[in-house]
């Protein structure tokens, strides 16, 4: 058994203040000792080991900004059995990594609350109702156009916009909303569900 004093969750920081709220949410479950590291830290893909998990933080800018290339490189090189949770920007990076497109919102949603509806199976949502409120802080989203076969949409908002995804065969999950926000009462349960994932 891993001693809980040893970090077991890597939080990849895209230089966003929400990163530390995510770290606190993970630590508060009692299931994780998070290690926050800058997204461009050298050798990350070799540092993450079996039994550990990765969370891709929110962040400023757009997925295709050159400063996010390191996260795409990490995703290419991570062992396929490492569970990954992408939040907001991290969710978008996961989607784009597997071939999804982005679209800009007509106006930013910063501090907005939306009803999220489950529309596909995902272990992240175990124990949650079919609909639940969540906090939004974004100005871009994944588009349904030319949707990649490798990804499944698992939640959407009232307008049918993508709010959560998962990979068909790997333990990779993305959520557009913020589980660490006070506007997402079920955020702690979602984090627990992610941290409880086992590796084959």
C-alpha positions in Angstrom: 0.0 0.0 0.0 1.2 3.5 -0.8 1.7 5.7 2.3 -0.7 8.5 2.1 2.1 11.0 3.0 3.5 10.3 -0.5 2.0 12.3 -3.3 -0.2 10.1 -5.5 -2.0 12.7 -7.7 -0.2 15.0 -10.1 -2.0 18.3 -10.8 -0.7 19.8 -14.0 -0.9 23.6 -13.4 -1.6 25.7 -16.5 -0.8 28.8 -14.4 -4.3 29.3 -13.1 -5.5 30.2 -9.6 -8.2 27.5 -9.8 -5.4 24.9 -9.7 -4.9 25.3 -6.0 -8.7 25.0 -5.3 -8.5 21.7 -7.2 -5.6 20.6 -5.1 -7.6 21.5 -1.9 -10.6 19.6 -3.2 -8.6 16.5 -3.9 -6.8 16.7 -0.5 -10.1 17.2 1.4 -11.3 13.8 0.2 -8.7 12.1 2.3 -7.9 10.0 -0.7 -5.1 12.0 -2.2 -1.9 13.8 -1.5 -1.7 16.1 -4.6 1.5 17.4 -6.1 1.1 20.6 -8.1 3.6 21.0 -10.9 3.9 23.5 -13.8 2.6 22.1 -17.0 6.0 22.7 -18.7 8.0 20.8 -16.1 10.6 18.7 -17.9 10.3 14.9 -17.7 6.8 14.8 -16.4 5.9 11.9 -18.6 8.7 9.8 -17.0 7.9 10.9 -13.4 4.3 9.7 -13.3 4.2 6.1 -12.2 1.7 3.3 -12.0 -0.8 3.8 -9.2 -0.7 7.6 -9.6 -3.3 9.8 -11.3 -3.1 13.1 -13.3 -5.4 16.1 -13.2 -5.1 18.7 -16.0 -6.0 22.1 -14.5 -8.0 25.0 -16.0 -6.0 27.8 -17.4 -6.0 31.0 -19.4 -5.8 31.4 -23.1 -6.8 28.9 -25.9 -5.9 25.2 -26.2 -3.8 25.9 -29.3 -1.6 28.5 -27.6 2.0 27.4 -27.9 2.4 27.5 -24.1 0.2 24.4 -23.9 2.3 22.2 -26.2 3.9 20.5 -23.2 0.6 19.1 -22.0 -0.1 17.6 -25.4 3.4 16.0 -25.3 2.6 14.7 -21.8 -0.6 13.1 -23.1 1.2 11.4 -26.0 3.8 9.9 -23.7 1.8 8.9 -20.6 1.3 5.2 -20.0 -2.2 4.3 -21.3 -3.4 3.0 -18.0 -2.8 6.2 -16.0 -6.2 7.9 -15.1 -6.4 11.5 -16.3 -9.1 14.1 -15.4 -9.1 17.3 -17.5 -10.9 20.3 -16.0 -12.1 23.2 -18.2 -9.0 23.9 -20.3 -7.7 20.5 -19.4 -11.0 19.0 -20.7 -10.5 20.9 -24.0 -6.9 19.8 -24.3 -8.1 16.1 -23.9 -10.7 16.6 -26.6 -8.4 18.3 -29.1 -5.7 15.8 -28.4 -8.0 13.1 -29.8 -9.2 15.1 -32.7 -12.2 17.2 -31.5 -12.6 20.8 -32.6 -13.1 24.0 -30.6 -15.7 26.7 -31.0 -15.8 30.1 -29.3 -18.8 31.1 -27.2 -20.8 34.2 -28.2 -20.0 35.6 -24.8 -17.8 34.2 -21.9 -19.4 32.2 -19.1 -17.5 33.3 -16.0 -19.1 32.4 -12.7 -22.3 31.2 -14.4 -24.3 28.3 -13.1 -25.8 25.7 -15.4 -27.8 22.5 -15.1 -25.7 19.6 -16.3 -27.5 16.5 -17.7 -25.9 13.1 -17.8 -26.1 11.6 -21.3 -23.6 8.7 -21.2 -22.1 6.3 -18.7 -19.1 7.7 -16.7 -17.7 6.5 -13.4 -17.2 10.2 -12.5 -20.9 10.6 -12.1 -21.6 7.5 -9.9 -24.1 8.5 -7.2 -25.1 11.7 -8.9 -28.6 12.5 -10.1 -29.3 12.7 -13.8 -29.2 16.5 -13.6 -27.0 18.6 -11.3 -25.8 22.2 -11.1 -22.3 23.2 -11.9 -20.2 26.3 -12.2 -18.8 27.5 -15.6 -15.8 29.6 -16.3 -15.0 29.4 -20.0 -15.2 31.2 -23.3 -14.4 28.2 -25.6 -16.0 24.7 -25.8 -15.6 21.5 -27.6 -17.7 21.3 -30.8 -19.7 18.3 -31.9 -18.6 18.8 -35.5 -16.4 16.0 -36.8 -16.5 14.3 -33.4 -13.7 11.7 -32.9 -14.8 8.0 -32.5 -12.4 7.6 -29.6 -14.4 9.9 -27.3 -17.9 9.7 -25.8 -19.9 12.6 -24.7 -21.2 11.9 -21.1 -22.8 15.1 -20.1 -24.3 18.3 -21.7 -26.0 21.5 -20.6 -29.5 22.6 -21.3 -28.6 23.7 -24.8 -27.0 20.5 -25.7 -23.4 21.8 -25.4 -20.7 19.3 -24.4 -19.9 19.4 -20.7 -18.2 16.1 -20.1 -16.4 13.4 -22.1 -14.5 10.1 -21.7 -12.3 7.9 -23.8 -13.8 4.7 -25.0 -11.0 2.4 -23.8 -8.7 4.4 -21.6 -9.3 6.0 -18.1 -9.4 9.5 -19.5 -12.2 12.0 -18.5 -12.9 15.6 -19.2 -15.3 18.0 -17.6 -15.9 21.6 -18.9 -17.4 22.8 -15.6 -15.4 23.3 -12.4 -15.8 20.7 -9.6 -13.9 22.9 -7.2 -16.4 25.8 -7.5 -19.0 26.5 -4.8 -21.4 26.5 -7.7 -20.8 22.7 -8.1 -22.2 21.1 -4.9 -21.4 17.6 -6.3 -17.7 18.4 -7.0 -16.4 16.6 -4.0 -18.2 13.4 -5.0 -16.9 13.6 -8.6 -13.4 14.0 -7.3 -13.8 11.0 -5.0 -15.1 9.0 -7.9 -12.0 9.9 -10.0 -9.6 9.2 -7.2 -11.3 5.8 -6.6 -10.6 4.6 -10.1 -8.3 1.6 -10.2 -5.8 0.7 -12.9 -6.1 -2.6 -14.7 
